[in-house]
Amino acid sequence: MNLIIDAGNTSVKLAAFNQGRILHQFQIPVEELLEEVDKFLLMYPGIKSAIIASVAGLAQDQIKTISGKTDLYLVDHQLKTPFENHYSSPETLGADRIALAAAAVLHYGETNTLVIDAGTCITYDMITAEGAYLGGAISPGLTMRYRALHHFTSRLPSLEVGDYQELIGNTTESSIHSGVINGLSMEIEGVIGQYQSRYELLTVILTGGDAQFLSKRLKKAIFAHSNFLLEGLNFLLEYNKR
């Protein structure tokens, strides 16, 4: 059994895996990590190994404590991967993007795959049918776009993500919703189209916290996969254990 820890920009996801299957998962604030890890280990005493992917950077004392209770792996450019990393600066490649590339190999190893992670940022990651990770792009996520409009202007209001469908906004609020939601949807559609023009038989995966919200607004053929990153982390752990 494995313990998977995905430390993002705003929270931490914990998951227990057994033979490639998720047994239990939940999301917590970063400051509750050690307490919840102890609960997990009591709940699943069969857990012997763990892996951490940290975007924001966990405190060293947190990592040291967990490593004292499990056989711990950290996701970075030195970790063995089931793909060839063609990124020009592998030491700067985010742990989340490494895990997503691993998940693409796990599920779609013989196809060209574009993974779109819609979280705090939107990341695009391309893995070829030959098992080469090429890189991709990083773009502001939904919430970041709303906050930027308010933060960098003097009069635009602060809005939450809204279920807005219209193209033409007829108030300031609806214009912001249209600009953010339709703008991001069109960005994703355009990026997918560009990749499809370069790579035949492209599989497109949409994952992350805003995946379900955005998937309803995309016309391109995609697969929405909520646990893609966690499954990639578990695959990386098993790959390195072997």
Secondary structure, DSSP 8 states (H G I E B T S, - for coil): -EEEEEE-SS-EEEEEEETTEEEEEEEE-GGGHHHHHHHHHHH-TT--EEEEEESS---HHHHHHHHTTSEEEE-STTS--SSEE--SSGGGS-HHHHHHHHHHHHHHTTSEEEEEEESSEEEEEEE-TTSEEEEEEEEE-HHHHHHHHHHTSSS-----------SS-SSHHHHHHIIIIIHHHHHHHHHHHHHHHHSTTEEEEEESTTHHHHHTT--S--EE-TTHHHHHHHHHHHHHH-
